[in-house]
Structures are given as C-alpha cells and as structure tokens.
Amino acid sequence: MNKTKTDNSNLPAKLALRRYFLQKYHATQPPDVLDCCQGDGTIWRRLRERFPVRTYWGVDKKQKRGRLKIDSVEILQQPGWRYDVIDVDTHGLPWKHWEALLPNLAGPASVFLTIGFVRTRGGSIGAEAREAMGLGGLKLPRGFQHRLHHVSLPYCLARAGDHGLEIVEAMEAPPSTNARYIGLHLRPRAV
Amino acid sequence: MAIKNRIKELRIVKASDLRPNAKNWHDHTDRQRQVLRGLLDELGFAGAVLAREATKGRGKKKTVELELIDGHERAEIAGDDEIPVLVLDVTKAEADKLLATFDRVGQLAETNDEKLSDLASTIDAEIAVLQEFLDEMILAAPVKLGKLSTKPPPKMSWVLLGIPTVRFGEVAETVLELGQLDDVILETTIDE
C-alpha cells in the first residue's frame, strides 16, 4: 500500500497565487526555486507538473530522507544566492526570512509569504515586525500584539524599499482561518 | 404518494456469479477502475450492487440468475469475492429504466466546487491514486486573487500611555477622539 500524506491546508489558494506569478513573470525562463519550508513538498510537486523550473531546492527544519535539514533563514542571510522564486510557506510568521532575503536579492524575483495569524493571547508579532513598525525599543503589552499584527503588514513590506527594492506587484489569495497568503514580485530599483 | 419499496432482499453473492447486463452502457476507463479499486481496498464495500432475478434456459434446464442493473465495475473488480447485492423486484422493462437513469440522475446535480474542495481538504487517503483523486477535487475550487496595496505606510511615532484602569473614564473621550484622527492607530488593553 502506497502511503501518501499531504499538507493540503488551503492548497487551492496557495497554488492559485503561485500559478499567477509563475505565468506572469517566469513563463519564458524557467526559474530557480528555493522552497524554504518544504514540508511534504505538495505545493511544488503540483506546480512543477505544469511549470518547468530550472532548479528546485526544497529545504526544511524537519528531518526527511535525502533532504538537508537546515533553517532556510541561514541560506537567505548569505550573499551570493540567485533564486528567482522564494517560497516561504511557513507555519508562523515569515518576517525572519523576509528580512534575511531583502539585502541579498540581486535581481527580479517572486516571493510567496504565508503569514500566520498571531494568537489573541500570548502571541507575538515578532521582533522583525516590531522593528519595521518603529516599535523596536518598546516593550509591548501582550494584548497589543495580535491587534498590531493586522497593521504590521504594510510596514514589513515597506522594508523592501529600505533595501533598494521595488515591489512591482503584490497579490493576495483568500485567507484561511489561520493565515494570509501573499505573493510579491520584486526587482532592484533602477538607480 | 407512497413510494414503493422494490428491494426484495440483500444477498451476499460471489461477484463472478452475477450475470452482466448486455445493455450496460458504461464504458469504464482505466482511471475509474484504479480509483474504484483504491476505494474498495481502502474502505471496502459501502454500498450494494443492484440486480434482478432473470431466468435462463427453458423447461427443465431453466435456471434463475441474478442479472446486474448497477455495479458492473465493482463486480468485475471483486471477481470471485463475495459482495452485497440488493435484489430488486422489477421487470426487465423496469430494469432497463433503472439502468438508463440510475447514474444519469446523479449527474444532474451541480457541483459546488468550493464545498467539495473543503471536504476533500480534510481527507487523507492511504492509497496514492485515491489521494490524487482527492487532490483534483481540492484544486477544482475557484480562487479569486485580490490586489494588495503596497502604498508605503506613514512613518509613525508611538506613544505608550499607561492609565490606572479606575481613572480611564477621565480620559476615555479624549482617547476616542485621538483614535479618529487620520492614520492614527489606537489600541487599548488592560494589563492582566
């Protein structure tokens, strides 16, 4: 019996978002893809049936046979990588990845972000979002965090501009009860 | 109008003993067979095939067989296994009527892709071909993408103001007024 387990949480929305950007920005030249939170790989297995990629590297913090167990933030933090598509389908907040990739993005790229909702009690918007909002030095009461989460998105996205990047297009798929799904196409701002 | 019950009995019969209906109009595909096989392997028989008693031969050689009305593919897959059969009390003409309409009526229903996708998303199949079949249902749901504004937000100055809860009433109106100013983000919380 061939056992198959998939993480299908809101798969249609995630796939529709990625298909949109792949068709629009990567149809003529197959992209190099970094799948930062690969999980069981369902999303890109599905996408690659229809969209050819030049290279695909799926990594995850979870151990899997034949896969490098690594926090993809460490990859993005190092200069020199050349990915046209960076997929951050994380379970929590993607801002660590976002902040790591921005200074090292050398060319046009599509970035997919899954943004988990912050819990009402005890949840945190994360140091990166607090910093982006200018709240870095302020110790926030717990009750504020999940409410500030809803306004933190434009501040986090605006960090692209601080690194000389322009957001060419931003799209959002319908959210689930747990997360928002954002797709962006970025390019270095013309000097 | 009282609806008649035409089910005579439920029998457990060796599938290969059932006589296929010569008028069966379904052309079964390999894909359908694979999925059905997957379902039967994973779940087993959760419904009975339909048949009627039909005579064969004449005089002393006359025998009674069960002729299939619905469930040819299931019977074919089951081979020599025993399967549940609902024996109907119907004439040959009524059996033809059932054969022509049974599946077609079900096909008249329209599919709510969103609901089907939601349902399929909650199911994990053990068998790969079955999971692929479910994945197709998941992907059939229409998804509308929306444009996301990337207008840079204003640079903010933040004020964290602590007020003893019992004295909040003294400033409540002022706080509300501040919150109504354009681009002002106002959040209040109680220290628990």
Interface residues (C-beta under 8 A of the other chain):
Chain A: M1 N2 K3 T4 K5 T6 N8 S9 N10 L11 P12 A13 L15 A16 L17 Y20 R46 M133 G134 L135 L138 L140 P141 R142 G143 F144 R147 L148 V151 P154 Y155 L157 A158 G161 I167 A170 M171 E172 A173 P174 I182 G183
Chain B: D41 S117 A120 S121 D124 A125 E126 I127 A128 Q131 D135 I138 L139 A141 V143 K144 L145 G146 K147 L148 S149 T150 K151 P152 P153 K155 M156 S157 W158 L160 I185 E187 T189 I190 D191 E192
